[in-house]
């Protein structure tokens, strides 16, 4: 699908369709209701992810944590990572070349970590 240069990029929404497929929005020039709702949901997902990470760190730091707690923490962390990756993908596709800083090749910088 080719978009005119003046059109806003297609936005990946932070929720899947009932069939589990990605949902997209073609936003107008002014942020509409769905764009604001998506922004609010993304913020809530990232906030919940931070809370889950805090709790999971406590469970994982305790060597005596029961298996069920560790498993539950892992499941919740996987859910939150999925949400965070969707938010990152959505926001990344909306960046324009003029807003993208030239920081070099991301894959090369990750190798040093």
C-alpha positions in Angstrom: 0.0 0.0 0.0 1.5 3.3 -1.1 0.7 6.4 0.9 1.0 10.0 -0.2 4.0 11.8 1.5 1.7 14.1 3.4 -0.4 11.4 4.9 0.1 10.3 8.5 1.7 6.8 8.7 -0.5 3.9 9.4 -0.6 3.1 13.1 -0.4 -0.3 14.6 -2.9 -0.3 17.4 -2.1 -1.7 20.9 -4.7 -4.4 20.7 -5.2 -7.4 18.3 -8.4 -8.2 16.4 -10.7 -10.9 17.8 -8.9 -13.3 15.5 -5.5 -12.3 17.0 -4.4 -10.4 14.0 -2.8 -6.9 14.1 -5.2 -3.9 13.9 -4.2 -0.7 12.1 -5.5 2.8 12.0 -5.1 5.4 9.3 -5.1 8.5 11.4 -6.3 11.9 10.2 -4.2 15.0 10.5 -5.8 15.8 13.9 -5.6 13.1 16.5 -9.0 11.5 16.7 -10.8 9.4 19.4 -9.1 6.1 18.4 -5.7 7.7 18.4 -6.2 9.1 21.8 -7.6 5.8 23.1 -4.6 3.9 21.6 -2.2 6.4 23.3 -4.0 5.9 26.7 -3.8 2.1 26.3 -0.2 2.2 25.4 0.6 4.3 28.4 -1.4 1.9 30.6 0.4 -1.2 29.1 3.9 0.4 29.7 2.9 1.4 33.3 1.6 -2.1 34.0 4.8 -3.6 32.6 6.9 -1.5 35.0 4.9 -2.7 37.9 5.1 -6.4 36.8 8.9 -6.0 36.4 9.2 -4.7 39.9 7.3 -7.6 41.3 9.0 -10.2 39.2 12.5 -9.0 40.2 11.5 -9.6 43.9 10.3 -13.1 43.1 13.3 -14.0 41.0 15.8 -12.5 43.5 14.5 -14.9 46.2 16.0 -18.4 45.7 13.2 -19.8 47.9 10.4 -18.5 45.7 7.9 -21.3 44.9 7.9 -22.7 41.4 4.3 -21.4 40.8 5.3 -17.8 41.7 8.3 -18.0 39.4 6.2 -19.4 36.6 3.5 -16.8 37.1 6.2 -14.0 37.0 7.5 -15.5 33.8 4.1 -15.6 32.2 3.3 -12.0 33.2 6.7 -10.8 32.0 6.2 -12.5 28.6 2.8 -10.8 28.3 4.3 -7.4 29.2 7.2 -7.9 26.8 4.7 -8.6 24.0 2.8 -5.4 24.8 6.0 -3.3 25.0 7.3 -4.7 21.7 3.9 -3.8 20.0 4.2 -0.3 21.4 7.8 0.0 20.2 6.8 -1.2 16.8 3.9 1.1 16.6 5.9 4.1 17.7 8.9 3.2 15.5 6.8 3.1 12.4 5.4 6.5 13.1 8.7 8.2 13.4 9.7 10.2 10.3 13.1 10.5 9.0 13.4 14.1 10.3 12.7 12.8 13.9 15.0 9.8 13.8 18.4 10.6 15.3 21.4 9.3 13.5 22.9 7.1 16.2 24.4 4.4 14.0 23.4 0.8 13.5 21.3 -0.5 16.4 22.3 -4.1 15.8 26.0 -3.2 16.2 25.4 -1.3 19.4 23.5 -4.3 20.9 26.4 -6.6 20.2 28.5 -4.8 22.8 26.0 -5.3 25.6 
